Amino acid sequence: MFLGTHAPRLDEKSRLILPARFREELAGGVILTRGQERCLYVFTTAEFERMYAQLREAPLAQRQARDYVRVMLSGADPQIPDRQGREDLLDIILAERPDVLNHNVETVPSLYFKVRPQANFERSLAVLRYAKEKGFKTKSGIMVGLGEREDEVIDVMKRLREGDCDMLTVGQYLQPTSRHIAVYEYVTPETFEFYRVKALELGFARVASGPFVRSSYKAEAL
């Protein structure tokens, strides 16, 4: 959408700062997907639907064309805020029939005042539960290395499963800039594996847990 003309910046709450001319157009939400040469594409829902329709009709005889479609569509991930828990706004998103509704809880409740002061853990759970009740697959993610305890991470997993959340990602928090919260610790690979096994035991259908995992990690399969 920005055609390489926009250098992304984050505000003090780690939110992407968008050019003013795009804010109204993107106010209804965005779909992020990857492209060739490590590009990140930002689409409005309507733009992505138009592009998807064109790709479905395009001839795919050449391997290069097939690879392009695979990379583009396998990385598509609708990321949504909690919409203040408003069901009418959530219905607008769900009306687009996403394959998976991804909303990240990000951290444990005890750290929300520091990590997500503008958000609410219970409201995030309600968003995922609402989508699940509407018949959609749901997915959430949590960052570790912010000072949380292992038992708190396990409790978050249990709360997500109470709402029948299907998929989970667990990744290492990294400090984007010096203005953001510092890394408390770098979690060991053994601990990430412990979280993966525990999440599967709790009933998550698919789990990705590791230092480099992000919410869009292997989105084509997770």
Backbone torsions as a table, in degrees:
resi	resn	phi	psi	omega
1	MET	NA	-37.8	-178.0
2	PHE	-88.9	-8.6	175.5
3	LEU	52.9	36.7	175.6
4	GLY	75.9	7.3	-175.8
5	THR	-96.0	-5.4	-174.8
6	HIS	-116.9	125.3	175.6
7	ALA	-95.0	108.1	-174.2
8	PRO	-60.2	141.2	174.6
9	ARG	-132.6	155.3	179.3
10	LEU	-113.6	146.1	175.1
11	ASP	-86.5	-173.3	-174.8
12	GLU	-67.3	-13.5	178.4
13	LYS	-106.9	18.2	177.2
14	SER	67.3	23.6	177.2
15	ARG	-92.4	143.1	179.1
16	LEU	-68.7	127.0	177.4
17	ILE	-87.8	117.7	-177.9
18	LEU	-99.3	147.8	174.7
19	PRO	-56.4	140.8	-175.4
20	ALA	-55.8	-35.3	-176.8
21	ARG	-67.8	-14.5	-178.8
22	PHE	-103.2	-11.0	-169.5
23	ARG	-62.2	-43.7	-179.3
24	GLU	-65.3	-41.2	-178.8
25	GLU	-66.0	-34.0	-176.8
26	LEU	-94.7	2.0	-175.4
27	ALA	-61.4	-26.6	-179.2
28	GLY	-81.6	1.5	-179.4
29	GLY	114.6	162.6	-177.2
30	VAL	-132.5	160.8	170.1
31	ILE	-121.2	125.9	178.3
32	LEU	-101.7	138.2	174.7
33	THR	-148.9	159.1	-177.6
34	ARG	-91.7	159.3	177.2
35	GLY	-132.9	-169.1	177.8
36	GLN	-70.0	158.1	175.6
37	GLU	56.0	39.6	174.2
38	ARG	61.4	28.6	177.6
39	CYS	-80.2	152.5	172.4
40	LEU	-118.5	121.5	-179.2
41	TYR	-99.9	137.9	177.7
42	VAL	-117.4	120.2	-178.4
43	PHE	-123.2	146.8	160.8
44	THR	-72.4	162.6	179.2
45	THR	-58.9	-43.2	-179.1
46	ALA	-63.4	-40.9	178.6
47	GLU	-62.7	-43.6	-178.0
48	PHE	-65.3	-38.9	178.9
49	GLU	-63.0	-42.1	178.6
50	ARG	-64.0	-43.3	179.5
51	MET	-64.8	-42.1	179.8
52	TYR	-60.8	-43.1	178.6
53	ALA	-62.0	-40.5	179.5
54	GLN	-66.8	-40.0	179.8
55	LEU	-66.2	-36.3	180.0
56	ARG	-65.7	-28.2	-178.9
57	GLU	-92.5	-9.7	-176.0
58	ALA	-74.8	145.4	175.4
59	PRO	-69.1	135.4	-176.3
60	LEU	-119.7	35.5	-179.1
61	ALA	-67.9	-34.3	-177.9
62	GLN	-87.5	141.9	-178.7
63	ARG	-63.1	-36.0	-179.9
64	GLN	-60.3	-40.4	178.8
65	ALA	-67.4	-41.3	178.9
66	ARG	-63.7	-41.2	179.2
67	ASP	-63.1	-39.2	179.8
68	TYR	-62.6	-46.4	-179.8
69	VAL	-64.6	-41.6	-179.3
70	ARG	-61.6	-47.2	-179.1
71	VAL	-63.9	-44.2	-177.3
72	MET	-63.6	-51.5	-172.2
73	LEU	-81.0	-30.8	-178.0
74	SER	-70.5	-21.5	-180.0
75	GLY	-94.2	-0.8	-175.6
76	ALA	-67.9	130.1	-175.8
77	ASP	-146.3	107.5	176.7
78	PRO	-73.5	117.6	179.8
79	GLN	-105.7	125.7	-177.0
80	ILE	-124.1	145.0	168.3
81	PRO	-75.9	178.7	-176.4
82	ASP	-79.7	-4.8	177.7
83	ARG	55.6	28.1	-178.7
84	GLN	56.1	22.8	177.9
85	GLY	74.6	7.9	-177.3
86	ARG	-74.0	117.8	-176.1
87	GLU	-67.7	-30.0	-179.8
88	ASP	-65.6	-35.4	177.9
89	LEU	-74.3	-37.4	176.9
90	LEU	-64.2	-36.0	179.6
91	ASP	-62.7	-32.7	177.9
92	ILE	-62.6	-42.3	178.7
93	ILE	-68.7	-46.4	-177.0
94	LEU	-67.7	-22.8	177.9
95	ALA	-64.8	-19.5	178.1
96	GLU	-82.6	-1.8	175.7
97	ARG	56.0	57.0	177.1
98	PRO	-64.9	148.1	176.4
99	ASP	-64.3	-37.3	-180.0
100	VAL	-140.8	136.9	174.7
101	LEU	-99.0	112.8	-178.0
102	ASN	-104.5	121.2	172.7
103	HIS	-140.7	117.6	-173.7
104	ASN	-87.3	133.5	172.9
105	VAL	-79.8	-20.3	170.4
106	GLU	74.8	-48.0	-175.9
107	THR	-153.7	-178.7	-179.2
108	VAL	-80.8	154.1	-176.1
109	PRO	-54.5	-37.0	-176.1
110	SER	-66.2	-16.0	-178.8
111	LEU	-106.2	3.6	-178.0
112	TYR	-60.9	-37.5	-178.1
113	PHE	-61.3	-26.3	-178.5
114	LYS	-99.5	-38.6	-173.9
115	VAL	-93.0	-40.4	-176.7
116	ARG	-133.2	61.6	-175.5
117	PRO	-61.9	-24.0	-178.9
118	GLN	-87.4	-3.5	-174.4
119	ALA	-114.0	178.1	-178.0
120	ASN	-144.2	124.2	-175.8
121	PHE	-60.6	-46.3	-178.6
122	GLU	-63.9	-36.1	178.9
123	ARG	-66.8	-38.5	177.7
124	SER	-63.9	-40.7	175.9
125	LEU	-61.5	-38.9	-179.3
126	ALA	-65.3	-36.7	177.5
127	VAL	-61.2	-47.8	-179.6
128	LEU	-65.5	-40.7	-179.3
129	ARG	-65.1	-39.8	179.9
130	TYR	-62.6	-44.9	179.2
131	ALA	-63.7	-38.4	179.7
132	LYS	-65.8	-40.7	179.1
133	GLU	-65.2	-22.8	177.2
134	LYS	-86.1	0.3	175.0
135	GLY	96.4	13.9	-178.4
136	PHE	-99.2	149.6	170.0
137	LYS	-71.7	141.7	-177.3
138	THR	-124.3	154.3	-175.9
139	LYS	-146.8	143.1	177.5
140	SER	-141.1	169.4	-178.5
141	GLY	-145.2	155.2	179.2
142	ILE	-138.0	141.6	173.8
143	MET	-96.7	142.1	175.5
144	VAL	-122.1	164.6	-175.4
145	GLY	99.8	13.9	-179.1
146	LEU	-103.3	0.8	-178.7
147	GLY	110.5	7.4	179.0
148	GLU	-73.9	156.9	174.1
149	ARG	-94.5	156.9	180.0
150	GLU	-60.0	-40.3	-178.9
151	ASP	-65.6	-29.5	177.1
152	GLU	-69.5	-39.0	177.9
153	VAL	-64.1	-43.1	178.5
154	ILE	-62.6	-38.3	179.6
155	ASP	-65.2	-38.3	176.0
156	VAL	-61.0	-43.9	177.6
157	MET	-57.8	-44.6	-179.0
158	LYS	-63.5	-41.0	179.6
159	ARG	-65.1	-38.8	177.2
160	LEU	-64.4	-40.8	-179.3
161	ARG	-70.6	-26.8	175.1
162	GLU	-59.7	-29.6	176.2
163	GLY	-94.2	12.4	177.5
164	ASP	62.5	32.9	175.7
165	CYS	-61.5	133.8	-171.9
166	ASP	-86.2	-38.5	-170.2
167	MET	-132.5	152.1	-176.4
168	LEU	-143.4	140.2	170.9
169	THR	-120.5	140.8	176.8
170	VAL	-129.8	120.4	-177.1
171	GLY	-136.1	165.9	179.5
172	GLN	-79.1	130.9	173.3
173	TYR	-71.2	134.6	175.0
174	LEU	-125.5	136.6	-177.0
175	GLN	-75.1	113.4	-176.7
176	PRO	-64.1	-43.4	179.5
177	THR	-144.8	171.3	-179.9
178	SER	-66.5	-15.7	179.8
179	ARG	-82.5	-10.9	-176.6
180	HIS	-96.7	169.4	-179.4
181	ILE	-57.5	134.9	-179.6
182	ALA	-73.6	153.1	174.7
183	VAL	-68.1	127.4	178.4
184	TYR	-79.4	-41.3	178.5
185	GLU	-160.1	156.7	173.3
186	TYR	-99.5	113.0	-173.9
187	VAL	-70.9	139.5	-175.8
188	THR	-75.8	154.2	175.7
189	PRO	-56.9	-33.9	179.6
190	GLU	-64.4	-38.0	178.6
191	THR	-69.7	-39.2	176.5
192	PHE	-61.3	-39.6	178.2
193	GLU	-66.6	-38.4	176.2
194	PHE	-59.5	-44.0	179.0
195	TYR	-64.4	-39.8	-179.9
196	ARG	-61.7	-49.0	-178.7
197	VAL	-63.3	-43.2	-178.8
198	LYS	-63.5	-41.5	179.9
199	ALA	-63.0	-40.7	177.8
200	LEU	-65.6	-39.1	178.0
201	GLU	-62.6	-32.5	-179.0
202	LEU	-78.7	-9.4	173.5
203	GLY	112.5	2.7	174.9
204	PHE	-63.1	136.2	-178.5
205	ALA	-72.0	-36.8	-179.6
206	ARG	-141.6	140.4	-176.8
207	VAL	-141.3	135.4	170.1
208	ALA	-123.5	123.5	-176.6
209	SER	-140.0	118.2	-179.1
210	GLY	179.9	166.1	-176.3
211	PRO	-58.0	-33.5	-175.2
212	PHE	-103.1	8.2	-179.1
213	VAL	-75.2	135.7	172.9
214	ARG	-127.8	172.5	-174.1
215	SER	-62.7	-24.6	178.9
216	SER	-95.2	8.6	-177.5
217	TYR	-59.6	120.3	179.9
218	LYS	47.8	50.0	-174.8
219	ALA	-61.7	-22.8	179.4
220	GLU	-66.7	-20.5	-177.2
221	ALA	-120.4	-11.9	-173.2
222	LEU	-129.5	NA	NA
